[in-house]
């Protein structure tokens, strides 16, 4: 039996998962690592923690594998916009890794919008001008770390999102690469030329010398150094986590959509071989690029994406911030202990609001409480908030694509919560379907890698492996749905107006 080892580097933990040729999860290992919040709105990681935690779980699985020699290839999927800069000679980070949730460059983005740069950037990149993306994070690091800009211009420093950082370490510095899906999240990459854009580099003041080479999402991309994992393995796939989940859910045809409930919530809709510009503040992004057998070239798949910043992280806040639960699993029974939210609404804009609002200055709001409000109501409101945010972006996506979506495939850690998924079906008014394997981020990367090394011959083989675990049918009336969403939008406006006082 051949295996694919998938490395899934996430915002709060690093995982490694071993998949077999049937697409079955054989073994997994996970390790959380430290989050740093040095100022309000700032979120940082230590790049060394990212690497050591990922290396540890990869080595664990290789050591537990009954036949390590049967591992055919390595696949990498990652938190996307998180930005790392390191010394090419020593391989050491020169500063903190700035996480995708970080808002320190929100004012810079606002100033650039005032200069009228929004349309130019969106036309070239498919993205909104927001601190979420890597471009302004990289510029901030170059401007605020002593000597960094000078050293970058001399070619002494390397930039990468987390995929690039992992490959650099896995190859001991032999490969400085990123794939098109991750590159498309930087504000520096042109969706139409499929290359770094000179106009954008000048605009953000980024020296080309610091950038990685852009490669497809699948193929013979690099080889690990034998000293790292005990043997040399081909790295046959690199892909951003949300694009990987879309691939893992089998959304290969235009019009198929998935939503991942991870730290944030990320909905992607396959739009085919041409990018579709959004008129509702969504993102146009590259899904993946892989060899096209029929043409002996490369085929690029595009997606529309909506990003909600606080998904599972909202449950984490209940645990770590309010201490009303001890583990994430406790939120469901606690929320079920009350029949409804008691007209209490939580808008988890702790790091601003993502799509479709893109308000970096909005702040978390808990509204509608009375003396009868309990921690159970707050827990239930937190779950509803996740589902309501997803409903907002779902509606915008339908309008952009000109489609009426009839099903939503879901995955990610929080998708194990049955109450959340029933809420989601009720609020959307369509069935929500959970697959048997919810680790579709790692699975999608594994599928891409397996296709590249011949473990699977086509996406049809992969579609046949997809299996439904549970289907949640909507139970609310249209009137209930309309009332709930109207009340939610009132709460969202309060969260926005807080920044205007």
N, C-alpha and C positions, 0 to 999 in steps of 0.2 A: 504494500500500500504506500502510495506517495502522499506527502504532506506539504502544506504551505504554512509557513510561520508568519503570522501577521502581527506587526507591531502597531498598536493603537495608542498614540500619545495624546492624552486628553488634558483638559484644563486643570483638573484636580488630581488625576492619577495617570499612571502609565500602565498599560496592559500588554500582554502578549497572549495570542490565542493560536492554537494549532488546529488546522482544519484538514480533513481528509478529502479524498477524491469524490466523496458523496456530498460534500459541502457540510458535513457534520462537524460539530465542535468536539474535538478530542480531548483537549486539555487547555487550561488557561491559568494565568497568574496575574496579579494586580498589586500595585503599590501606590499609595497616596504620597504626595509630597507637599511641601510647605507653600502656602499662599502668603503674599506680603502686601500690605495696604499702608504704605508710608504716609499718605495724605488722603483726605476725602477725594474720591473719584479716581485715585491711582491704584493700579493693580499690577503687581510684579511677580515674576518667578526668578529663581536663580537658574541660569542655563545649565549649570553643572548638576543641579538636582534633576532637571528634565532628563539629562543623559544618563546619570547613574541609576535612576529609578527604572528607565527603559532598558538599560543593559542588564540590570539585575533580573527582571522578569523574563527577558529573552534567554538568558543563561539558564534560568530555572527550568524553563520548558525544554530546552535542548537536553539538559541533564536528565529530565524525567522521560524524554521520548524513548520508547523501547528500541528504536532504530534511527538514531540521528542522521545516518547516512541516507535515509529515505526522504529527508526534507529537500524538496526540489527547488525551492526558492523562498526568498524573503519578500514581504510586502510591507509597505509603510503607509499609514494614514495618520492624520495629525490635526490638532487644533491649528487653525489656519493663519490668522492675521498676527499672531504673537510674533514679536520681532526680536531677533538676537543679532548682536554684532560681536565678532571675536577677532583675536589676533591670529593671522594666518601662520605665523611661525610657531607660537606656543600652543595654539588651539584653545586658549583661555578666553572666556567672555570679557569684554572691556567694560561692561556695565550690566545693569539688570536686564532681563528679558521683559519687555513691555507687553502685557497681555492684551488680547483683543478687547477685553472689557474696559480697558483703561481709557479715561476721558481727559487726560492732561492736555491734549492738543485740540480740545473742542473750540477754544477761543480762536486758535489759528484757522481752523476750518471755517468758523463763522466770518472771520475777516476776509478769507478768500472768496466766500460766497458773496460778500458785499462788493468785492472787486469784479463780480460778474463771471466767475470762472466755472460755475456749476455746469453749464451746458457743454462747454469744451471737455471737461473731465468726464461727464457722463457719456458723451458721444464716443470718446476714445476707449473708455474702460468699462462702460456699462454700470458703473458704481455711482452712488451718491457721494458727495464730498463730506466725509464724516471721519471723526477720530477713531472709529472702529477699525479702519484699514491701516495697512502697514506704512504707507508713504510718509505721513506726518510723524509717526512713531520713530521711523528711521532718521528723519531729519532732526527730531528732538535729541536723539542720542548723539548724533554727530555734532550738534550745537552745544550740548551740555556736558559732554565728557571731555575733559581737557586734552587737547591735541588730536581728538578723534577725526575731525574733518580733514586736517592736514595729512594725517596718516592714511585716511581712506583715499584721498586723492593720489597718494603715492603708491596705492595698491597693497598697503600693509594690513588692511582690515578686510574682513569678509562679512557680508550680511546674509541672513537667511531667515525664512520662516522655519518652523520647527522641523519640517521634512528635510530641509537643507542641512540644518544643524545635526540631525541624526545621521544622515548619510556621510557628512564630513567626519564624524566620529567613528562610524562603522567602517569607513575606508581609510582611517588614519590620515585624513587630509588629502587623499588622492582624488576625490570627486567633490566639486563645488557646484551642485546642480539643484534645480527645482523643477517641478512639473508645471504644465500649463494651468492646471486647476488652482494651484497655490499662487502661481504668478499673477493670475487674474484677480487676486484679492489684495493687491498692493497699492493700487492707484497709479502704478508706474508702467503697466502692461497694456498694450493696445490689442483689443479683442479682434480687430480686423486684420492686422499685420501679423499677429501672434508673436510679437517680439516686444522688448523694452522700447518705450517711446521716447525719443530724444526731446520732444517738446515738454513732456511731462517730467523728465529728469531735470530739465532746466527750471521748470516751474517749482519743483520741490527742492531744488538745489542738491541733487543726489549724483555723486560721481559714478559713472558707469563701471569703473574699476572695482567697485565693492559688490557688484551684483553677480549672482550665480548664472550659470548657463541654463537655458530653458530646454527641457526635454519632454517627450510625450509622457503620458501617465502610465504606460505599460510598454514593456520591451526589455531588452538587455541593457539596463540603465547604468549599472555599476556592479562591482564585486566587493564584498566585505573583505577586510584584511584578516588573514587566518588567525592572527593573534587576538582578535576581539571575541569571536564566538567559537574558537577551536578549530574551525575549518572555513574555507572560503565559500560563501554562498552568493548566488546571483541575486541582486536586488532587481526584481522584475516588475514592481509597481510602486508608484508614489502618487498619492492622491489626497486632496483635502478631505477632512472627515465627512462633511455633509454630502459631497459629491460621491464619496465611497458608499455612504448609506443608500443613496439613490440607486447606485449600481447593484448593491447587495439586495435591495428590495425588488430587483428585476424590472425597474422602470426604464425599459429599453426603447419604448415607443413614445413618440410625441403625444402629449396629453396625459401621461401617467405621472402621478405625484406621490410624494411621501413627506411625512413630518417626523423629525427626530426630537425626542424629549431627552435632551442631555442637560448640561449646565445651562445652556440656552435652548430655545426651540428653533428649528430650522426646517422650513418647508421648501422643497424644490420641485419644480415641474419641468419635465423634459420637453424642450421646444424644438428638438431636431437639429438639423445641420446649419441653421442660420440663427444668429442672435436676434431676439425680439426686444426692442426698446420698451421700457416700462413707462406708463403714464400715471402710475399710482405709487411712486416712491419705492418700488421694488428694485432688485438688483438683476442685471443681466450678467451671467457668469458662464465660464466654461465648465461643463460637467466633467468631461474626460476626453482624452485624445489617445487613440490606439491604432495599431496597424490595421489597414483595410485589406483583407485578403484579396478581394476582387480587383483592386486597382494597384496593389503593391505599394500603396502610399499610406498616408495617415488620414484617419477620419476623426473629425472633431464634433462632439455633441455639446450643444448649448442648453442652458437651463435658465429659468426665472427663479429667483430665490427671495425668500422673505426671512429676515433674521429677527428673532425675539431674544433680547439679551438675558432675561431672567426666566428660565424654565425650572429645571431641577435645582438650580441655585436658590430659588425661592424656598424650597423645602429645606435646603441647607441652612438658610437664614433662620427658619423656625427652630432648627436644631442648635445652631451655634450662636445665633444672635439673641433669640428670645428664650432658648432653653425650655421650650414647651414640649419638645419630644427629645428622646435620647438617640434614636436611630430613624433614618428616613422611612423605614417600613412601618413605623408607628403612626404616620400621618393618616393613613387610610382608615384604620379603626377609630381613631380619634375624630376624624371628619364625619364618619358614619354615625357617630353617637348623637348627632343633631340632625334634624330633617332638612334644614336649609341653612343659609348663611345669616338669617335674621336681618337682611338688608344691610349687611356689612360687606364692604368691598376693599380689597387690597390691590393697589396698583404698584407692582414691584419695580418701580423705576429707580432702583438703587444706583444704577450706572447710566441713567438716562433711559429714553425710550428708543427702540429700534424701529423697524418697519411697522406700519406705514407712516409713522409720525416723524422719526428721526429728530427727536428733541433731546439734545445732549445735556440740557440743563434741567429737565424734568427730574423730580425726586419722588422717592417712595412715599405713598400715601395710604393710610388706613382710615377709612371714613365710614360713618353710619353706626358707630358703636353706641350702645346704651348700657345701663347698669346690668342688663341681662346678658351682655356679650361675654362669652367665655372663650377659653383657648380652643375649644372645639369649633366654635364659629370662625375663629381666625384661621385655623387649619383648613377648614372647608373653603373659606374665602381664598386661601392661597392656591388650592387646587383649581378652583373656578377661575382664578386670575390667569393661570397657565392656559386653560382651555379658551378663555375669552380673548386673550392676546392672539392665539392661533386662529380664532375665527376672524379677527380683523384682517390678518394677512391672507387668509384663505379667500375672503371676499375680494380683496384687491387683486389677487392672482387670477381669479376668474375673469375679472374685468379686463386685465391686461391681455390675457390669452384669448379672450372671446369665447370661452368654453364654460359649460356647466359641468363641474366635476361631480361624479356620482359615487366615488369611493375615496377614502384616504387611507393609505397604508402607513403604519406607524411603527416606530422602533425606539431604541434608546432605553436607558435605565429606568426612567419614570414611566415608561409604557407598561411596566409590570403592574402598575396601579390600576386595578379594574374600575375603581370609582372615577378616576381621572378620565379614563377612556370613555366611560358611559356619559360623563359630563360633556366630553368632546363631541360625541355623536348627537347628544341632545341639543347642544348649542349650534352645531353645523347643520343638523337636519339631514345628514347622510350617514351611511354605515362607516364605521371605523374598524379596520382590520389589522390585527396583530399577527405577525408570523411566528412560527415555532422558535426560530432563532432571532432574538431581538438584538443580538450583537451584530447588526447588519453593517455597521461601519467597518469593523475588521473583516467581516465576510466579503464585503464589496471589494476591498483591497486584495483579499485572497483570490477572489474570482478573477480580477484583472491580471494578477500575477500568474495564476494557473493557466489562463488563456495564452499568456506570453510564452510559457514554457511547455505548452501542449498538454497540460493536464485535462483541460476541456477544449473542445474544438470550436464551439460557437456559443453565442448568447442563448440560443435555443436550448442547449444542454443545461445552461444555468437556470433558465426559466422553469424547466421541468423539475428542478430541485426545490423551488419555493413552495412552502407548506404553510397553510393557515393554522394558527393556534386558536384564536377566538375572534368572533365578529360581534361588534357592538351596534345594535340597531337603535335609532333615535326613538325616544319615548315622549318628548315634549310636543305640545301643539305649537303651531306657528305663532300664536298670540303669546305663549310663555317665552318663546325664543326672542321675540321682538321686544318684549318688556325687559327681559334680562339684559339684552345688549344695549338698550337705550340707557338703562340705569348705569351700566358699566361705562358707557361713553361719558356720562356726567362725571363719574369719578376720575376718568382719564383727564378730562379738562381741568379738574382741580389739581391734579399732579403737575400738569403743564403750567398752570397759572402760578404755582408756588415760586417758580424761578423768575416771575415777572414782578414780584413784590419788592 
